[in-house]
Amino acid sequence: MILKEIKYSFFSLPLKKEFRNSYDSFSKREGFIIKAADEQNNVTYGEASPLPNFSRESLNELEDELKLISLNEVALSDNLNDASKQIKNLSSLNSLRFAFEQILLNFLFIRKSQQNNFLSKKNFKNEISINAVLDISEPELIMDEIQKKYFQGYRTFKIKIGRENFEDDLALLEKIQNMFGNKIKKRIDVNGKWEYERARNNLKELEKFEIEFIEEPCSDIMCNLELAKKSKLKIALDESLKNFDDAKKIIESSQIDFVVVKPMIYGSLFDSVELINYAEAKNKYVIISSCFESAVGKSALVFIASCSSHSFAHGLDTSDFFERDICYDYYDVNNGKINFDIENFPPKYDLRL
């Protein structure tokens, strides 16, 4: 396969309101959409959008590499594993690797060349459960949003906590518990806000609530692993994992049952699918999570999530946060789920850049 034309366009998507977690906030998402044409004149797109304070690369670094890559044709092997390695050698920037793997994935389906690789052996889910995500904002706004999402069919909610006063977090969770009881599943995300002793004490307080898992109570991975041994609550890892090798070691040898993977940060669609398979063989679970990608990047995340066989909700409910998107979102959430049809993948991107 020859990528004979590579062009890129910058995008900036404003959010309807500032999104806040325990230590940061952002009001827009920026990145690049890469357009590629192959030697058969097929055209498709990939997204590279590093998430500030999570991704290691900056937008400026990304653009510098894109300028160089776009000057040349890129030859990719017809063998998926070899092509994935070539993309890894093409750039050390994870978000750029994500974009080119998305382009490769799309071309595999467009060119009908998915035979004799893992794609032809997967059972893709037609329905993907999705969790709603709630940032740190006023309790009344959070309660209104949960109620709205509940009536829209959502049953799993990821709630950002880590306020300076932990009593405020507890009061919010009390309200949620009193109103919804066990009618919803609750996930708590601390984004690494707490030190170990504080986390240990806070987790004891949280044991009275029905919680599916608590994500990243500490920023230090060893602290989180120790908490997983001692707490009655399930601990999930996200940003304290740096790469796929870390994730595999954790799945293999720790008491962590849930790993939250942001492929845009990890840098690979295909390694994400491999990690899903690896975890499920160990009776553990990979949750695919968005970095607030546009509808272009989101389509690749939906594909990855469709490769998992478990029924836990994935974190792909971000499109509604944007004032506008760069194209039509073929994978909007209905009744708390995304419908996915592998026969119609990839979607047609009607870009509005």
Secondary structure, DSSP 8 states (H G I E B T S, - for coil): -EEEEEEEEEEEEEEEEEEE-SS-EEEEEEEEEEEEEETT--EEEEEE---TTTSSS-HHHHHHHHHHHTTS-EE--SSHHHHHHHHHHH-S-HHHHHHHHHHHHHHHHHTT--TTSGGGG----SEEEB-EEE-S--HHHHHHHHHHHHHTT--EEEEE---SSHHHHHHHHHHHHHHHGGGSEEEEE-TTBB-HHHHHHHHHHHTTS--SEEE-SBSSHHHHHHHHHH-SS-EEESTT--SHHHHHHHHHHSS--EEEE-HHHH--HHHHHHHHHHHHHTT-EEEEB--S--HHHHHHHHHHHHT--S-S-BB---GGGBS--SS--TT--BTTEEE--GGG-S-------
